[in-house]
Amino acid sequence: MFHVKHHDLPGKEQVLEACDVLGTRPPADFYEKLRVYLDILTDCSTRLNLVGPGETERLWGRHVLESVSYGAYLKKAPVVDIGTGAGFPGVILALLGFPVKMIEPRGKRCGFLETALRECGTKAEVVCSRVEQAGPFSSGTQFTSRAVKKPEDMLGLLRGVASGDFSLLIRVSHRGMIINGNHSLHDLPVPPLDREGFLLQYSHSCSNE
């Protein structure tokens, strides 16, 4: 049993409206599972150093909504989330119905992710490893990441572990953070999000090398 602490999750209707604005249609049990996940996260956050000071008061407005926004640009196919940490965007994508493999090198955070998924009744794979040791990844893999490395550094890493074509969806803070190659930039709308930003979507094709 987890002691419920404060977080900023609004009512179900407002959550569904925000998901609609972001172009994502959640499953029927999304709200209930999201509430369970955020309850566990806020309960364990200080002890496991999951999110920074004050972040529990903007979990929905920033972390959850940014994660939900990824869903509009992913195929309903396996996703590999790199550096999942406290669960963004990996756990949120799993709650949205995506088949997700979460790559996280820190053992305590992996334990938290496995506990949170079990309590939510959601299936996803947690791999306690650095991405360099977790591959190789099959051709066509959809990679996601939120706050791990700069896009160009992440792409350099992925080229070494992907077995073929792949895509990367990553949050960037401004338009100047673009990269060479086949990519597009998607605005993150404010509101419902609490800060401006973009999702950078990159597609890598071995045939163009």
SETORTI-682925 format. One record per residue (C-alpha): residue number from 1; residue in three letters; x, z, y. Coordinates in nm, 4 decimals, padded with zeros to 6 digits. Layout:
+-----+---------+----------+----------+----------+
| num | residuo |       c1 |       c3 |       c2 |
+-----+---------+----------+----------+----------+
| NUM |     ALA |        X |        Z |        Y |
...
+-----+---------+----------+----------+----------+
end
This chain:
+-----+---------+----------+----------+----------+
| num | residuo |       c1 |       c3 |       c2 |
+-----+---------+----------+----------+----------+
|   1 |     MET |  00.0000 |  00.0000 |  00.0000 |
|   2 |     PHE |  00.1388 | -00.0996 |  00.3394 |
|   3 |     HIS |  00.0791 |  00.0928 |  00.6590 |
|   4 |     VAL | -00.0659 | -00.1498 |  00.9122 |
|   5 |     LYS |  00.1146 | -00.1660 |  01.2455 |
|   6 |     HIS |  00.0330 | -00.3554 |  01.5607 |
|   7 |     HIS |  00.0622 | -00.7306 |  01.5887 |
|   8 |     ASP | -00.1106 | -00.9882 |  01.8064 |
|   9 |     LEU | -00.3160 | -01.1796 |  01.5490 |
|  10 |     PRO | -00.6482 | -01.2733 |  01.7152 |
|  11 |     GLY | -00.9834 | -01.3197 |  01.5434 |
|  12 |     LYS | -01.0445 | -01.5808 |  01.2773 |
|  13 |     GLU | -01.2302 | -01.8234 |  01.5027 |
|  14 |     GLN | -00.9477 | -01.8294 |  01.7573 |
|  15 |     VAL | -00.6903 | -01.8804 |  01.4817 |
|  16 |     LEU | -00.8796 | -02.1786 |  01.3417 |
|  17 |     GLU | -00.9242 | -02.3284 |  01.6892 |
|  18 |     ALA | -00.5498 | -02.3039 |  01.7566 |
|  19 |     CYS | -00.4706 | -02.4667 |  01.4216 |
|  20 |     ASP | -00.7059 | -02.7505 |  01.5120 |
|  21 |     VAL | -00.5315 | -02.8019 |  01.8484 |
|  22 |     LEU | -00.2008 | -02.8241 |  01.6610 |
|  23 |     GLY | -00.3375 | -03.0857 |  01.4222 |
|  24 |     THR | -00.3292 | -02.8654 |  01.1133 |
|  25 |     ARG | -00.6225 | -02.7865 |  00.8868 |
|  26 |     PRO | -00.5631 | -02.4569 |  00.7030 |
|  27 |     PRO | -00.7196 | -02.3674 |  00.3673 |
|  28 |     ALA | -01.0217 | -02.1374 |  00.3579 |
|  29 |     ASP | -00.8165 | -01.8271 |  00.2726 |
|  30 |     PHE | -00.5507 | -01.8840 |  00.5400 |
|  31 |     TYR | -00.6670 | -01.6201 |  00.7871 |
|  32 |     GLU | -00.6981 | -01.3416 |  00.5325 |
|  33 |     LYS | -00.3585 | -01.4152 |  00.3780 |
|  34 |     LEU | -00.1958 | -01.4487 |  00.7194 |
|  35 |     ARG | -00.3249 | -01.1069 |  00.8196 |
|  36 |     VAL | -00.1805 | -00.9520 |  00.5023 |
|  37 |     TYR |  00.1549 | -01.1189 |  00.5651 |
|  38 |     LEU |  00.1749 | -01.0004 |  00.9265 |
|  39 |     ASP |  00.0755 | -00.6470 |  00.8235 |
|  40 |     ILE |  00.3644 | -00.6388 |  00.5745 |
|  41 |     LEU |  00.6054 | -00.7961 |  00.8220 |
|  42 |     THR |  00.5334 | -00.5439 |  01.0967 |
|  43 |     ASP |  00.5553 | -00.2578 |  00.8490 |
|  44 |     CYS |  00.8948 | -00.3662 |  00.7138 |
|  45 |     SER |  01.0445 | -00.5195 |  01.0274 |
|  46 |     THR |  01.2421 | -00.2262 |  01.1688 |
|  47 |     ARG |  01.3739 | -00.1095 |  00.8328 |
|  48 |     LEU |  01.4905 | -00.4555 |  00.7264 |
|  49 |     ASN |  01.5728 | -00.5936 |  01.0727 |
|  50 |     LEU |  01.3353 | -00.8865 |  01.0227 |
|  51 |     VAL |  01.2462 | -00.9686 |  01.3845 |
|  52 |     GLY |  01.3904 | -00.8577 |  01.7173 |
|  53 |     PRO |  01.2633 | -00.5741 |  01.9372 |
|  54 |     GLY |  00.9270 | -00.6568 |  02.0908 |
|  55 |     GLU |  00.8686 | -00.9602 |  01.8686 |
|  56 |     THR |  00.5865 | -00.7955 |  01.6727 |
|  57 |     GLU |  00.3721 | -00.8231 |  01.9863 |
|  58 |     ARG |  00.4081 | -01.2032 |  01.9900 |
|  59 |     LEU |  00.4203 | -01.2913 |  01.6219 |
|  60 |     TRP |  00.1062 | -01.5038 |  01.6506 |
|  61 |     GLY |  00.1613 | -01.6547 |  01.9946 |
|  62 |     ARG |  00.5155 | -01.7652 |  01.9185 |
|  63 |     HIS |  00.6359 | -01.7418 |  01.5603 |
|  64 |     VAL |  00.3200 | -01.8182 |  01.3629 |
|  65 |     LEU |  00.1953 | -02.0933 |  01.5940 |
|  66 |     GLU |  00.5320 | -02.2682 |  01.6075 |
|  67 |     SER |  00.5362 | -02.2580 |  01.2279 |
|  68 |     VAL |  00.1788 | -02.3884 |  01.2031 |
|  69 |     SER |  00.2765 | -02.6828 |  01.4240 |
|  70 |     TYR |  00.5179 | -02.8064 |  01.1550 |
|  71 |     GLY |  00.2231 | -02.8737 |  00.9257 |
|  72 |     ALA |  00.0987 | -03.1646 |  01.1361 |
|  73 |     TYR |  00.4180 | -03.3642 |  01.0733 |
|  74 |     LEU |  00.4809 | -03.2968 |  00.7043 |
|  75 |     LYS |  00.3476 | -03.4776 |  00.3998 |
|  76 |     LYS |  00.1666 | -03.2706 |  00.1380 |
|  77 |     ALA |  00.4817 | -03.2820 | -00.0710 |
|  78 |     PRO |  00.7618 | -03.0333 | -00.1508 |
|  79 |     VAL |  00.9301 | -02.8732 |  00.1497 |
|  80 |     VAL |  01.2698 | -02.7015 |  00.1588 |
|  81 |     ASP |  01.2872 | -02.4463 |  00.4408 |
|  82 |     ILE |  01.6437 | -02.3562 |  00.5377 |
|  83 |     GLY |  01.7197 | -02.0059 |  00.6620 |
|  84 |     THR |  01.3650 | -01.8762 |  00.6226 |
|  85 |     GLY |  01.4543 | -01.5243 |  00.7371 |
|  86 |     ALA |  01.1357 | -01.3271 |  00.8007 |
|  87 |     GLY |  00.9215 | -01.6221 |  00.6880 |
|  88 |     PHE |  00.9078 | -01.8747 |  00.9711 |
|  89 |     PRO |  00.8154 | -02.1454 |  00.9062 |
|  90 |     GLY |  00.8457 | -02.1176 |  00.5250 |
|  91 |     VAL |  00.5837 | -01.8512 |  00.4497 |
|  92 |     ILE |  00.3387 | -01.9995 |  00.6997 |
|  93 |     LEU |  00.3761 | -02.3443 |  00.5423 |
|  94 |     ALA |  00.3146 | -02.1908 |  00.2007 |
|  95 |     LEU | -00.0019 | -02.0232 |  00.3331 |
|  96 |     LEU | -00.1086 | -02.3649 |  00.4658 |
|  97 |     GLY | -00.0851 | -02.5045 |  00.1129 |
|  98 |     PHE |  00.2530 | -02.6783 |  00.1139 |
|  99 |     PRO |  00.4754 | -02.6427 | -00.1938 |
| 100 |     VAL |  00.7731 | -02.4646 | -00.0379 |
| 101 |     LYS |  01.1215 | -02.3676 | -00.1513 |
| 102 |     MET |  01.2754 | -02.1122 |  00.0865 |
| 103 |     ILE |  01.6538 | -02.0980 |  00.1142 |
| 104 |     GLU |  01.7707 | -01.7608 |  00.2486 |
| 105 |     PRO |  02.1186 | -01.6125 |  00.1919 |
| 106 |     ARG |  02.0412 | -01.2472 |  00.2745 |
| 107 |     GLY |  01.9301 | -01.0467 | -00.0268 |
| 108 |     LYS |  01.7080 | -00.7957 |  00.1545 |
| 109 |     ARG |  01.5193 | -01.0737 |  00.3284 |
| 110 |     CYS |  01.4741 | -01.2561 | -00.0012 |
| 111 |     GLY |  01.3260 | -00.9388 | -00.1457 |
| 112 |     PHE |  01.0920 | -00.9132 |  00.1508 |
| 113 |     LEU |  00.9819 | -01.2769 |  00.1147 |
| 114 |     GLU |  00.9076 | -01.2320 | -00.2559 |
| 115 |     THR |  00.7079 | -00.9154 | -00.1850 |
| 116 |     ALA |  00.5123 | -01.0768 |  00.0976 |
| 117 |     LEU |  00.4261 | -01.3822 | -00.1124 |
| 118 |     ARG |  00.3129 | -01.1639 | -00.4017 |
| 119 |     GLU |  00.0932 | -00.9467 | -00.1782 |
| 120 |     CYS | -00.0598 | -01.2585 | -00.0204 |
| 121 |     GLY | -00.1279 | -01.4131 | -00.3609 |
| 122 |     THR |  00.0676 | -01.7238 | -00.2594 |
| 123 |     LYS |  00.3131 | -01.9131 | -00.4770 |
| 124 |     ALA |  00.6435 | -02.0360 | -00.3367 |
| 125 |     GLU |  01.0042 | -02.0331 | -00.4529 |
| 126 |     VAL |  01.2632 | -01.8100 | -00.2876 |
| 127 |     VAL |  01.6280 | -01.9040 | -00.3443 |
| 128 |     CYS |  01.8774 | -01.6380 | -00.2400 |
| 129 |     SER |  02.1644 | -01.8660 | -00.1460 |
| 130 |     ARG |  02.3263 | -02.0626 |  00.1294 |
| 131 |     VAL |  02.1982 | -02.4182 |  00.1418 |
| 132 |     GLU |  02.5455 | -02.5492 |  00.0554 |
| 133 |     GLN |  02.5210 | -02.3780 | -00.2851 |
| 134 |     ALA |  02.1486 | -02.4431 | -00.3392 |
| 135 |     GLY |  02.1713 | -02.8240 | -00.3729 |
| 136 |     PRO |  02.1848 | -03.0985 | -00.4610 |
| 137 |     PHE |  01.8357 | -03.1876 | -00.3404 |
| 138 |     SER |  01.6452 | -03.4894 | -00.4682 |
| 139 |     SER |  01.5854 | -03.8028 | -00.2663 |
| 140 |     GLY |  01.2849 | -03.7753 | -00.0342 |
| 141 |     THR |  01.3206 | -03.4015 |  00.0311 |
| 142 |     GLN |  01.1472 | -03.2724 |  00.3441 |
| 143 |     PHE |  01.3704 | -03.0135 |  00.5098 |
| 144 |     THR |  01.2493 | -02.7727 |  00.7766 |
| 145 |     SER |  01.4380 | -02.5232 |  00.9900 |
| 146 |     ARG |  01.3549 | -02.3231 |  01.2981 |
| 147 |     ALA |  01.6463 | -02.1308 |  01.4471 |
| 148 |     VAL |  01.9483 | -02.1718 |  01.2221 |
| 149 |     LYS |  02.1789 | -02.4458 |  01.3529 |
| 150 |     LYS |  02.1854 | -02.7190 |  01.6153 |
| 151 |     PRO |  02.0227 | -03.0426 |  01.4916 |
| 152 |     GLU |  02.3515 | -03.2341 |  01.4649 |
| 153 |     ASP |  02.5138 | -02.9484 |  01.2706 |
| 154 |     MET |  02.2149 | -02.9224 |  01.0381 |
| 155 |     LEU |  02.2192 | -03.2960 |  00.9702 |
| 156 |     GLY |  02.5878 | -03.2864 |  00.8888 |
| 157 |     LEU |  02.5210 | -03.0105 |  00.6375 |
| 158 |     LEU |  02.2229 | -03.1882 |  00.4819 |
| 159 |     ARG |  02.4111 | -03.5138 |  00.4319 |
| 160 |     GLY |  02.6403 | -03.3187 |  00.2028 |
| 161 |     VAL |  02.3656 | -03.1673 | -00.0151 |
| 162 |     ALA |  02.0920 | -03.4349 | -00.0235 |
| 163 |     SER |  02.1098 | -03.6854 | -00.3072 |
| 164 |     GLY |  01.9370 | -03.9633 | -00.1158 |
| 165 |     ASP |  01.6938 | -04.0179 |  00.1686 |
| 166 |     PHE |  01.5602 | -03.7067 |  00.3418 |
| 167 |     SER |  01.3782 | -03.5900 |  00.6529 |
| 168 |     LEU |  01.4370 | -03.2932 |  00.8811 |
| 169 |     LEU |  01.1834 | -03.1199 |  01.1057 |
| 170 |     ILE |  01.3429 | -02.8685 |  01.3419 |
| 171 |     ARG |  01.2446 | -02.6909 |  01.6633 |
| 172 |     VAL |  01.4478 | -02.7665 |  01.9753 |
| 173 |     SER |  01.4127 | -02.6102 |  02.3185 |
| 174 |     HIS |  01.4548 | -02.9169 |  02.5415 |
| 175 |     ARG |  01.4556 | -03.2958 |  02.5377 |
| 176 |     GLY |  01.8316 | -03.3141 |  02.5741 |
| 177 |     MET |  01.8776 | -03.1911 |  02.2174 |
| 178 |     ILE |  01.8337 | -03.5351 |  02.0619 |
| 179 |     ILE |  02.0452 | -03.7036 |  01.7973 |
| 180 |     ASN |  02.1469 | -04.0531 |  01.6985 |
| 181 |     GLY |  01.9335 | -04.2173 |  01.4347 |
| 182 |     ASN |  01.5680 | -04.2558 |  01.3433 |
| 183 |     HIS |  01.3917 | -03.9661 |  01.5132 |
| 184 |     SER |  01.0892 | -03.8702 |  01.7200 |
| 185 |     LEU |  01.0172 | -03.5760 |  01.9475 |
| 186 |     HIS |  00.6836 | -03.3923 |  01.9437 |
| 187 |     ASP |  00.5678 | -03.1632 |  02.2283 |
| 188 |     LEU |  00.4625 | -02.8096 |  02.1392 |
| 189 |     PRO |  00.1542 | -02.7470 |  02.3561 |
| 190 |     VAL |  00.1253 | -02.4463 |  02.5852 |
| 191 |     PRO | -00.1307 | -02.3018 |  02.5277 |
| 192 |     PRO | -00.1894 | -02.2163 |  02.2475 |
| 193 |     LEU |  00.1863 | -02.1525 |  02.2126 |
| 194 |     ASP |  00.3459 | -01.9066 |  02.4523 |
| 195 |     ARG |  00.6559 | -02.1150 |  02.5341 |
| 196 |     GLU |  00.7466 | -02.4797 |  02.5730 |
| 197 |     GLY |  00.9503 | -02.6609 |  02.3134 |
| 198 |     PHE |  00.9613 | -02.9595 |  02.0814 |
| 199 |     LEU |  00.9738 | -03.0477 |  01.7164 |
| 200 |     LEU |  01.2492 | -03.2963 |  01.6426 |
| 201 |     GLN |  01.1673 | -03.5109 |  01.3401 |
| 202 |     TYR |  01.4538 | -03.7049 |  01.1850 |
| 203 |     SER |  01.4491 | -03.9460 |  00.8923 |
| 204 |     HIS |  01.7711 | -04.0249 |  00.7080 |
| 205 |     SER |  01.7965 | -04.3384 |  00.4973 |
| 206 |     CYS |  02.0957 | -04.4079 |  00.2757 |
| 207 |     SER |  02.0263 | -04.7816 |  00.3051 |
| 208 |     ASN |  02.1256 | -04.7678 |  00.6740 |
| 209 |     GLU |  02.4636 | -04.6075 |  00.6141 |
+-----+---------+----------+----------+----------+
end
